Amino acid sequence: MKINPTETVNELIDIITYIADVEDKRKIYHSWRVAILSGQIAKGITSPKIRKDIFYAALLHDIGGVGFPYHIIHYLRRNDKTSRNVLLSHPIIGAQLVSNIPQMSNPAKLILDHHEWINGKGYPRAKTANDIPLGAQVIRFADSIDIALQSNQSHKIRNLKKRMYLNIGKEYSKRMFGHGFRMLSRNGFFPKVTKRSNMPLLFKKARGEIGFIHIPLRIDAIGTALDVAAQIIDMKHPYSSGHSQRVSRYAMAIALAMNLKHDEITLIKWAGLIHDIGKLNVSRRILSKRGRLNSKEYNHIKKHAQFTRTILKMIPSLEDIVEMSASHHEYYDGSGYPQGLAQEKIPLGARILAICDAFDAMTSNRPYRNPLTPEAACKEIERMSGKQFDPAVVKIAIPLFKNLGL
């Protein structure tokens, strides 16, 4: 199995930050635009290496807010206690997540400080002036620009300057203000970056100019990055913390018990980690609902399996796990979704994931019901053997599930 970790990890970051900015079918492009702006502003005041760190930190700066009921830009416009708590926590959560991705420790430090103000009124550590890394100051300035653009109040550079001039010496320095607007004014950059329709092309250009963060050929690099992706995915629906990691562990145990080849086991482990990546494209309102879903909501959430297929196809190096991940809701008798596959037409990895996903769902708490015991969940899986689940996989899975010690 030859997979380039540099391409895989970088493409995964691009896709997750794009999908996390989709809200009820509306493409917000907040993370991409802050990254594009930060990359442009960083020119001339940093080295290419530091500029790359700034770009990646900007791309992931709000990843700690994925689990909030609404997109984080909405909290920036409110002044209630809940919104304040949300804002205070997201740089810390984001920095913790990103620091676990190989070669991303420097961007993680910038993420932690991207809401610090030079007058000491920022958060989470109330740093001042020169104590704030230059990269974090660049991201703070770029973030403020995008918030102004998102509010549709400052699409002309003259108006934006007037609005942002008021925060010189507070949020950012006079030097950052002057340099930032010089860079925004170059070569017709600003009118282009104000239009959402230009984001994919501008992002592709910035990505090509700045390049990938190099990931060494370490055995665990892709697995580690996918593990972080699993945490991000599960943050979006609060009742399922740790779900994807557990499904991955259960699936790996079954694959080992089936004596599959090493590469197959690895792919099944990875597929388990991101089997629910399509949920990043599902409405936060539905995922956060306390109580049973109505039929319309249930049909909407069922689309996550197809979304998983669409998203993973954007990462060519993960082609071997696309169908595994996307088919974990197919039923052995052909009555599942999204394609109605049956028996051997369902990839073996997906048949394993289907049992693990169901077992974890049944033994986890939900707002509308208490968790089942492992014994009760195993009885339900045995009842659905030959219908929902592959009998051969059930036979191997049940003894493992009964001895998990939950």
Stockholm file with secondary structure:
# STOCKHOLM 1.0

chainA/1-406         MKINPTETVNELIDIITYIADVEDKRKIYHSWRVAILSGQIAKGITSPKIRKDIFYAALLHDIGGVGFPYHIIHYLRRNDKTSRNVLLSHPIIGAQLVSNIPQMSNPAKLILDHHEWINGKGYPRAKTANDIPLGAQVIRFADSIDIALQSNQSHKIRNLKKRMYLNIGKEYSKRMFGHGFRMLSRNGFFPKVTKRSNMPLLFKKARGEIGFIHIPLRIDAIGTALDVAAQIIDMKHPYSSGHSQRVSRYAMAIALAMNLKHDEITLIKWAGLIHDIGKLNVSRRILSKRGRLNSKEYNHIKKHAQFTRTILKMIPSLEDIVEMSASHHEYYDGSGYPQGLAQEKIPLGARILAICDAFDAMTSNRPYRNPLTPEAACKEIERMSGKQFDPAVVKIAIPLFKNLGL
#=GR chainA/1-406 SS CCCCHHHHHHHHHHHHHHHTTEETTEECCHHHHHHHHHHHHTTTTSCHHHHHHHHHHHHTTTGGGTTSSSCHHHHTTCCSHHHHHHHHHHHHHHHHHHTTSTTCHHHHHHHHTTTCCTBSCCSSSCCBGGGSCHHHHHHHHHHHHHHHHHTTSCCSHHHHHHHHHTTBTTTBCHHHHHHHHHHHTGGGHHHHHTCGGGHHHHHHHHHHHHCCCCCCCCTTHHHHHHHHHHHHHHHTSGGGTTHHHHHHHHHHHHHHHTTCCHHHHHHHHHHHHTTTGGGGGSCHHHHTCSSCCCHHHHHHHHTHHHHHHHHHTTSGGGHHHHHHHHTTTCCTTSCCSSSCCCGGGSCHHHHHHHHHHHHHHHTSCBTTBCCCCHHHHHHHHHHTBTTTBCHHHHHHHHHHHHTSCC
#=GC SS_cons         CCCCHHHHHHHHHHHHHHHTTEETTEECCHHHHHHHHHHHHTTTTSCHHHHHHHHHHHHTTTGGGTTSSSCHHHHTTCCSHHHHHHHHHHHHHHHHHHTTSTTCHHHHHHHHTTTCCTBSCCSSSCCBGGGSCHHHHHHHHHHHHHHHHHTTSCCSHHHHHHHHHTTBTTTBCHHHHHHHHHHHTGGGHHHHHTCGGGHHHHHHHHHHHHCCCCCCCCTTHHHHHHHHHHHHHHHTSGGGTTHHHHHHHHHHHHHHHTTCCHHHHHHHHHHHHTTTGGGGGSCHHHHTCSSCCCHHHHHHHHTHHHHHHHHHTTSGGGHHHHHHHHTTTCCTTSCCSSSCCCGGGSCHHHHHHHHHHHHHHHTSCBTTBCCCCHHHHHHHHHHTBTTTBCHHHHHHHHHHHHTSCC
//
